[in-house]
Amino acid sequence: MKTVIHLLTPFVIAAAVCFAQNNSYQYKRMGNENDFQSRPEFGLALMGGGTDLDEAFRWLCNKGAGGDFLILRARGSDDYNPYVNGLCNANSVATLIIPNREAAQRPEVAEIIRKAEVVFIAGGDQANYTRNWKGTKVEEALNAGIAAGKPMGGTSAGLAVLGEYLYSAEGDKPDDADLASAQVLADPFIPRVALRRDFLHIELLKNSLTDTHFAKRDRMGRTLGFLARIVSDGWSSNPNAIAVDEKNAVLVEASGEARVVGSGKGAYFLSVHTVPEICQPESPLTFRDVLVYRAPPGSQFNLKQWKGIGGSAYSLSVISGKIRSTQANGEAY
């Protein structure tokens, strides 16, 4: 296999010049220069970040049935190309870097996405995805692929933008530390709690928030705060959350059946059935009886039935900004 920098004709020269002048898109492709149309099978690879999982990428590649595998980024390099190419029997593996709204509106960029059999959204800063891709031809092309039943995956920020509801991080400044659970529980309305919805339209993730690096970065409290805001803001009376820990992935079939792989603490499936008692600016959150299903590696969960096998169920409440758990050890995780 050889590495080529490949841009759709007749845009090769124009696109290269455009990149040099105004930091437009980059497209770097490894493998066959010609597109190959396979018959992909729908599936979702929900990766929690940290170390990439070979098993999850192989599973996603198999869903592509030998077609073209595309990695999307807003910043960074094409370092995923050789890694994925080494795991997959794909016609090609390519990275498309879309750094701004101008690039996201270019028709040749959307066409690259439409021709891919598998799309994987890399990590980084999800604010770059929502701020620069929402309402553009890139968003249209992504949703067209989803509607056509093509498989999709994402890790870290790339997973954070897959749910109907998402923490966009658009309220963050470049030097901000990670938004901490304690900050959100103390006041769910601080400016950094920037929530969005309806970026991607994935039926199995409808009415769900997706979160990442979950137990590793102690994000349970902030996810509870996000769910409380979703209810308080009138978006949903019973939202769910799918939160995946580092070094883990949830591999979802078209049927809604999913299995958890990896070496972290697994995945957490939260569901809301009550209205927050106190969810208002400058006040600690009070929000009771959120149901949690912890799914460790090797367990299964059905997104349509919202039931799991091989894990454990418990509930969490937030009282004046403090989490209370029904687990015997009193822990949130």
C-alpha positions as a printed NumPy array, in Angstrom:
array([[  0.   ,   0.   ,   0.   ],
       [  1.293,   3.48 ,  -0.751],
       [  0.551,   6.845,   0.801],
       [ -0.763,   9.56 ,  -1.485],
       [ -2.136,  13.048,  -0.994],
       [ -5.335,  12.729,  -2.997],
       [ -7.904,  15.433,  -3.694],
       [-10.977,  15.021,  -5.848],
       [-10.414,  16.273,  -9.371],
       [-10.664,  18.933, -10.687],
       [ -9.898,  20.477,  -7.312],
       [ -6.351,  19.116,  -6.79 ],
       [ -4.355,  22.23 ,  -7.619],
       [ -6.977,  24.698,  -6.395],
       [ -7.329,  22.98 ,  -3.024],
       [ -3.579,  22.833,  -2.457],
       [ -3.26 ,  26.551,  -3.171],
       [ -6.283,  27.285,  -0.981],
       [ -4.671,  25.496,   1.954],
       [ -1.504,  27.503,   1.64 ],
       [ -3.412,  30.784,   1.537],
       [ -6.168,  30.507,   4.089],
       [ -5.712,  27.335,   6.12 ],
       [ -8.474,  25.442,   4.328],
       [ -8.934,  21.685,   4.473],
       [ -6.332,  18.927,   4.171],
       [ -7.046,  15.475,   2.754],
       [ -4.415,  12.741,   3.058],
       [ -5.207,   9.281,   1.776],
       [ -3.44 ,   5.935,   2.135],
       [ -4.258,   2.992,  -0.119],
       [ -6.174,   2.831,  -3.373],
       [ -6.52 ,   6.223,  -5.055],
       [ -9.827,   5.135,  -6.605],
       [-13.007,   4.926,  -4.548],
       [-14.617,   1.548,  -4.007],
       [-18.316,   1.11 ,  -3.315],
       [-18.987,  -1.669,  -0.82 ],
       [-22.124,  -2.572,   1.11 ],
       [-21.483,  -1.238,   4.598],
       [-23.475,  -2.364,   7.62 ],
       [-24.651,   0.16 ,  10.206],
       [-22.99 ,   0.215,  13.587],
       [-21.687,   2.69 ,  16.15 ],
       [-18.274,   2.534,  17.815],
       [-18.541,   4.744,  20.898],
       [-14.987,   5.149,  22.228],
       [-14.285,   6.825,  25.536],
       [-10.856,   8.242,  24.735],
       [ -7.392,   7.509,  26.006],
       [ -5.61 ,   4.556,  24.435],
       [ -7.16 ,   3.528,  21.114],
       [ -8.645,   0.028,  21.044],
       [ -7.618,  -2.237,  18.178],
       [-10.738,  -4.346,  18.693],
       [-13.054,  -1.375,  18.256],
       [-11.359,  -0.212,  15.058],
       [-11.355,  -3.708,  13.572],
       [-15.08 ,  -3.996,  14.348],
       [-15.753,  -0.643,  12.679],
       [-13.653,  -1.597,   9.66 ],
       [-15.575,  -4.859,   9.267],
       [-18.792,  -2.849,   9.171],
       [-17.341,  -0.991,   6.184],
       [-17.   ,  -4.238,   4.195],
       [-13.725,  -3.297,   2.555],
       [-14.757,   0.224,   1.566],
       [-13.112,   3.577,   2.237],
       [-12.427,   4.508,   5.882],
       [-12.418,   8.244,   6.631],
       [-11.107,   9.971,   9.76 ],
       [-12.437,  13.487,  10.4  ],
       [-10.585,  16.102,  12.414],
       [-10.642,  19.862,  12.951],
       [ -6.972,  20.008,  13.951],
       [ -4.041,  17.635,  13.995],
       [ -2.353,  15.311,  11.541],
       [ -2.93 ,  12.114,   9.588],
       [ -1.341,   9.887,  12.248],
       [ -4.459,   7.688,  12.378],
       [ -3.902,   6.623,   8.768],
       [ -1.111,   4.054,   9.258],
       [ -2.667,   2.784,  12.499],
       [ -6.089,   2.109,  10.992],
       [ -4.586,   0.859,   7.74 ],
       [ -2.634,  -1.745,   9.706],
       [ -5.82 ,  -3.053,  11.32 ],
       [ -8.218,  -2.954,   8.39 ],
       [ -8.694,  -4.576,   5.036],
       [ -9.98 ,  -1.313,   3.588],
       [ -9.83 ,   0.057,   0.069],
       [ -8.321,   3.211,   1.552],
       [ -7.788,   4.994,   4.84 ],
       [ -7.837,   8.781,   4.752],
       [ -7.825,  11.774,   7.08 ],
       [ -9.817,  14.894,   6.278],
       [ -8.955,  17.953,   8.387],
       [-11.709,  20.601,   8.34 ],
       [-10.51 ,  23.548,  10.45 ],
       [-13.142,  26.24 ,   9.83 ],
       [-16.606,  27.003,   8.473],
       [-15.263,  28.043,   5.105],
       [-13.731,  24.612,   4.609],
       [-16.874,  22.926,   5.968],
       [-18.951,  24.629,   3.246],
       [-16.783,  23.463,   0.344],
       [-18.677,  21.007,  -1.885],
       [-15.623,  18.824,  -2.502],
       [-15.204,  18.347,   1.257],
       [-18.812,  17.158,   1.572],
       [-18.274,  14.872,  -1.419],
       [-15.296,  13.2  ,   0.257],
       [-17.505,  12.429,   3.257],
       [-20.362,  11.161,   1.107],
       [-18.064,   8.73 ,  -0.726],
       [-16.686,   7.136,   2.455],
       [-18.153,   3.854,   3.703],
       [-16.997,   4.441,   7.306],
       [-16.616,   7.768,   9.119],
       [-14.693,   8.128,  12.382],
       [-14.539,  11.457,  14.248],
       [-11.275,  11.841,  16.146],
       [-10.714,  13.473,  19.507],
       [ -9.735,  17.062,  20.147],
       [-12.025,  19.947,  21.078],
       [-15.695,  19.368,  20.346],
       [-16.231,  23.132,  20.195],
       [-14.383,  23.058,  16.878],
       [-16.867,  20.517,  15.542],
       [-20.044,  22.26 ,  16.655],
       [-18.85 ,  25.802,  16.007],
       [-17.382,  25.108,  12.576],
       [-19.384,  22.179,  11.198],
       [-22.954,  22.675,  12.436],
       [-25.198,  24.171,   9.761],
       [-22.731,  23.405,   6.96 ],
       [-22.359,  20.97 ,   4.064],
       [-20.238,  18.785,   6.339],
       [-23.157,  18.339,   8.743],
       [-25.441,  17.562,   5.794],
       [-23.03 ,  14.95 ,   4.432],
       [-22.6  ,  13.294,   7.82 ],
       [-26.35 ,  13.015,   8.336],
       [-26.797,  11.706,   4.795],
       [-24.368,   8.897,   5.591],
       [-26.193,   8.101,   8.81 ],
       [-29.522,   8.006,   6.971],
       [-27.982,   5.665,   4.392],
       [-27.025,   3.217,   7.14 ],
       [-23.273,   3.708,   7.061],
       [-21.26 ,   2.902,  10.208],
       [-19.79 ,   5.679,  12.333],
       [-17.473,   5.978,  15.277],
       [-15.957,   8.609,  17.507],
       [-13.527,   8.92 ,  20.379],
       [-13.308,  11.547,  23.106],
       [-14.616,  14.784,  21.518],
       [-15.668,  12.713,  18.515],
       [-17.982,  10.667,  20.732],
       [-19.187,  13.729,  22.645],
       [-20.842,  15.097,  19.473],
       [-22.673,  11.9  ,  18.465],
       [-25.612,  12.129,  20.884],
       [-28.734,  14.202,  20.32 ],
       [-27.636,  16.301,  23.309],
       [-24.024,  17.31 ,  23.741],
       [-21.713,  19.4  ,  25.835],
       [-20.175,  21.601,  23.154],
       [-17.446,  23.198,  25.326],
       [-18.08 ,  26.449,  23.429],
       [-18.084,  28.392,  26.675],
       [-14.503,  27.361,  27.396],
       [-11.443,  29.547,  26.929],
       [ -8.197,  28.12 ,  25.53 ],
       [ -6.5  ,  28.042,  28.938],
       [ -9.472,  26.585,  30.856],
       [ -8.978,  23.396,  32.829],
       [-11.378,  20.494,  32.311],
       [-14.923,  21.424,  33.359],
       [-15.17 ,  19.726,  36.751],
       [-18.143,  17.933,  38.251],
       [-17.976,  20.083,  41.376],
       [-18.372,  23.262,  39.289],
       [-21.503,  22.   ,  37.529],
       [-23.094,  20.593,  40.69 ],
       [-22.548,  23.884,  42.501],
       [-24.23 ,  25.851,  39.696],
       [-25.555,  24.086,  36.571],
       [-25.965,  27.462,  34.862],
       [-22.378,  28.674,  34.842],
       [-21.43 ,  29.947,  31.355],
       [-19.163,  26.965,  30.658],
       [-22.164,  24.607,  30.721],
       [-22.708,  25.045,  26.99 ],
       [-25.22 ,  22.455,  25.795],
       [-26.363,  21.903,  22.232],
       [-28.624,  19.475,  20.419],
       [-29.485,  18.163,  16.953],
       [-26.027,  18.145,  15.373],
       [-26.148,  14.524,  14.193],
       [-29.354,  12.528,  13.792],
       [-28.596,   9.001,  14.985],
       [-31.821,   7.234,  15.879],
       [-30.234,   4.955,  18.492],
       [-28.747,   8.004,  20.251],
       [-31.928,  10.068,  20.14 ],
       [-32.797,  11.606,  23.517],
       [-29.291,  10.743,  24.762],
       [-26.263,  12.708,  25.871],
       [-22.868,  11.142,  25.154],
       [-19.854,  11.688,  27.423],
       [-16.279,  10.424,  27.537],
       [-13.192,   9.91 ,  29.754],
       [-15.898,   9.248,  32.282],
       [-14.677,   7.585,  35.48 ],
       [-11.045,   8.485,  34.772],
       [-11.842,  12.212,  34.856],
       [-14.679,  11.984,  37.424],
       [-17.39 ,  13.28 ,  35.119],
       [-20.438,  11.718,  36.795],
       [-21.398,  14.939,  38.573],
       [-21.209,  17.11 ,  35.508],
       [-23.215,  14.588,  33.467],
       [-25.906,  14.639,  36.153],
       [-25.853,  18.428,  35.916],
       [-26.153,  18.287,  32.124],
       [-29.145,  15.944,  32.403],
       [-30.794,  18.252,  34.936],
       [-30.333,  21.181,  32.549],
       [-31.814,  19.211,  29.643],
       [-34.953,  18.657,  31.744],
       [-34.998,  22.175,  33.175],
       [-34.567,  23.751,  29.727],
       [-37.544,  21.79 ,  28.412],
       [-35.659,  19.667,  25.891],
       [-36.794,  16.358,  27.378],
       [-38.569,  15.101,  30.491],
       [-36.685,  11.784,  30.502],
       [-33.25 ,  12.106,  28.864],
       [-30.608,   9.402,  28.898],
       [-26.825,   9.487,  28.956],
       [-24.258,   7.068,  27.57 ],
       [-20.922,   7.722,  29.253],
       [-17.836,   5.718,  28.314],
       [-14.646,   5.49 ,  30.336],
       [-11.138,   5.771,  28.933],
       [ -9.747,   2.622,  27.273],
       [-13.299,   1.398,  26.654],
       [-15.701,   1.314,  23.731],
       [-19.374,   0.475,  23.315],
       [-19.957,  -1.343,  20.017],
       [-23.575,  -0.905,  18.951],
       [-25.362,  -3.018,  16.346],
       [-28.266,  -1.765,  14.227],
       [-30.612,  -3.751,  16.501],
       [-29.559,  -1.636,  19.491],
       [-27.63 ,  -4.524,  21.036],
       [-24.27 ,  -3.33 ,  22.317],
       [-21.261,  -4.83 ,  24.007],
       [-18.579,  -3.15 ,  26.075],
       [-14.908,  -3.803,  25.314],
       [-11.621,  -2.516,  26.692],
       [ -9.756,  -2.342,  29.978],
       [-11.218,   0.681,  31.786],
       [-14.221,   0.719,  34.111],
       [-16.604,   0.285,  31.198],
       [-19.662,   2.345,  30.333],
       [-22.48 ,   3.967,  32.307],
       [-26.049,   4.226,  31.067],
       [-28.095,   6.843,  32.93 ],
       [-31.827,   7.494,  32.702],
       [-33.907,  10.286,  34.204],
       [-37.419,   9.755,  35.588],
       [-37.884,  12.752,  37.892],
       [-37.827,  16.54 ,  37.608],
       [-34.943,  18.353,  39.356],
       [-36.087,  19.899,  42.623],
       [-33.581,  22.747,  42.393],
       [-31.949,  23.594,  39.087],
       [-31.43 ,  27.329,  38.853],
       [-28.599,  29.841,  38.505],
       [-26.255,  30.371,  41.449],
       [-27.744,  27.461,  43.397],
       [-26.415,  23.959,  44.085],
       [-28.281,  21.242,  42.224],
       [-30.842,  18.966,  43.873],
       [-31.895,  16.127,  41.575],
       [-33.053,  12.729,  42.812],
       [-33.24 ,   9.128,  41.696],
       [-31.313,   9.058,  38.443],
       [-31.022,   5.402,  37.44 ],
       [-27.565,   4.124,  36.513],
       [-26.49 ,   0.878,  34.877],
       [-22.764,   0.245,  35.087],
       [-21.638,  -2.03 ,  32.247],
       [-18.073,  -3.319,  32.762],
       [-15.997,  -4.78 ,  29.919],
       [-17.606,  -7.967,  28.656],
       [-21.156,  -6.896,  29.514],
       [-23.997,  -6.078,  27.131],
       [-26.628,  -3.369,  26.898],
       [-29.63 ,  -2.889,  24.627],
       [-30.183,   0.768,  23.74 ],
       [-33.721,   0.197,  22.512],
       [-34.845,  -1.673,  25.626],
       [-32.474,   0.249,  27.919],
       [-31.535,  -2.954,  29.74 ],
       [-28.215,  -4.629,  30.358],
       [-26.686,  -8.018,  31.078],
       [-23.555,  -8.59 ,  33.141],
       [-23.52 ,  -5.224,  34.903],
       [-25.06 ,  -3.635,  37.977],
       [-27.934,  -1.204,  38.548],
       [-28.173,   1.511,  41.178],
       [-29.425,   5.076,  41.535],
       [-27.858,   8.427,  42.28 ],
       [-29.282,  11.567,  43.816],
       [-27.771,  15.017,  44.081],
       [-28.639,  16.846,  47.306],
       [-27.459,  20.452,  47.546],
       [-24.679,  19.755,  45.073],
       [-23.489,  16.506,  46.67 ],
       [-23.926,  13.067,  45.075],
       [-25.561,  10.272,  47.075],
       [-25.457,   6.67 ,  45.827],
       [-27.505,   3.569,  46.619],
       [-24.448,   1.36 ,  46.033],
       [-23.268,  -0.427,  49.164],
       [-19.93 ,   1.383,  49.05 ],
       [-21.635,   4.722,  48.52 ],
       [-19.63 ,   5.372,  45.379],
       [-20.941,   7.099,  42.24 ],
       [-19.061,   4.672,  39.975]])
